Amino acid sequence: MRMTQVFLLVQALALMVLGLAYFIQPHEMTNISGMLLMAPAAITDVRAYYGGLQIGLGMFLLLACRQLELLRGALTLLVLLYCALALARLGGLWLDGGLQQTFNLVALLFELVSAALAMLLLRRLRD
């Protein structure tokens, strides 16, 4: 169980740091992946979706570290979230010719490793 809490804590910190970065510096963060924010509505959307959503998810994971009854739900959420992201990213790489997209390949690796670790820890909780 301790390993699960450490995993969730690392995930929470990563998500919250990225969320804060997207909220505070949306132009700089989106430029990393090649996105351009051309209108105030786009900037607000990035702050909300990339910033707020990641911060909220990170806060839930921190809560799950403290409330043991939330551990299974938090791991299930991460498995589903990272698998959905990885599948969508694979689809995008296939549709958009992505073998040259270093950012997306690194993100895909992170998503696959995170999903696998969450799945492994979820299995350990069940046993």
C-alpha positions in Angstrom: 0.0 0.0 0.0 2.9 2.3 0.7 4.1 1.9 -2.9 0.7 2.9 -4.2 0.7 6.0 -2.1 4.2 7.0 -3.3 3.1 6.4 -6.9 0.0 8.6 -6.4 2.0 11.3 -4.7 4.5 11.4 -7.6 1.6 11.5 -10.1 -0.2 14.2 -8.1 2.9 16.4 -7.9 3.7 16.0 -11.7 0.1 16.8 -12.6 -0.1 19.8 -10.2 3.2 21.3 -11.4 2.2 20.9 -15.1 -1.2 22.3 -14.3 0.2 25.3 -12.6 2.7 25.8 -15.5 -0.2 25.7 -18.0 -2.3 28.1 -15.9 0.5 30.6 -15.3 2.4 30.4 -18.6 0.0 29.0 -21.2 1.9 30.4 -24.2 5.2 28.9 -23.2 3.8 25.6 -22.3 1.8 25.2 -25.5 4.8 26.2 -27.6 6.6 23.1 -26.3 4.2 20.9 -28.3 4.0 23.4 -31.2 0.5 24.8 -30.4 -0.1 28.5 -31.0 -2.7 30.4 -28.9 -4.1 33.0 -31.3 -7.1 34.4 -29.3 -8.0 35.2 -25.7 -10.6 32.4 -25.7 -7.9 29.8 -26.6 -5.7 31.1 -23.8 -8.5 30.8 -21.3 -9.4 27.3 -22.5 -5.8 26.2 -22.0 -5.7 27.7 -18.5 -8.9 25.8 -17.6 -8.5 22.5 -19.4 -4.7 22.0 -19.3 -4.2 23.9 -16.0 -7.4 23.5 -14.0 -8.1 19.9 -14.9 -4.6 18.7 -14.1 -4.6 20.6 -10.8 -7.9 19.1 -9.9 -6.8 15.6 -10.7 -3.6 16.1 -8.7 -5.6 17.3 -5.7 -7.8 14.2 -6.0 -4.7 11.9 -6.0 -3.4 13.7 -2.9 -6.7 13.1 -1.2 -6.5 9.4 -2.2 -3.1 9.2 -0.6 -4.7 10.2 2.7 -8.0 8.4 2.5 -7.3 4.7 1.9 -10.8 4.0 0.6 -10.0 6.2 -2.4 -6.9 4.3 -3.5 -8.6 1.8 -5.7 -10.7 4.5 -7.4 -7.7 6.7 -7.9 -5.7 3.9 -9.6 -8.6 2.9 -11.8 -9.0 6.6 -12.8 -5.3 6.7 -13.8 -5.5 3.5 -15.8 -8.5 4.7 -17.7 -7.1 8.2 -18.2 -3.6 7.2 -19.3 -4.9 4.4 -21.6 -7.4 6.9 -23.2 -4.7 9.5 -23.7 -2.2 6.9 -25.1 -4.8 5.5 -27.5 -5.8 9.0 -28.7 -2.2 10.0 -29.0 -1.4 6.8 -31.1 -4.4 7.6 -33.3 -3.1 11.2 -33.7 0.4 10.0 -34.5 -0.9 7.6 -37.1 -3.2 10.2 -38.7 -0.7 13.0 -38.5 2.5 11.2 -39.5 4.0 11.4 -36.1 7.4 9.6 -36.2 9.1 13.0 -36.1 7.1 14.3 -33.1 9.5 13.9 -30.2 7.1 15.7 -27.8 4.3 13.3 -28.5 6.5 10.2 -28.5 7.8 11.1 -25.0 4.3 11.9 -23.8 3.1 8.5 -25.1 6.0 6.7 -23.3 5.0 8.5 -20.0 1.3 7.6 -20.5 2.0 3.9 -21.2 4.4 3.6 -18.3 2.0 5.4 -15.9 -0.9 3.2 -17.1 1.1 0.0 -16.6 2.3 1.0 -13.2 -1.2 2.0 -12.1 -2.6 -1.3 -13.4 0.1 -3.3 -11.6 -0.5 -1.5 -8.3 -4.3 -1.9 -8.8 -3.7 -5.7 -9.1 -1.6 -5.7 -6.0 -4.4 -4.0 -4.1 -6.9 -6.7 -5.2 -4.6 -9.6 -4.1 
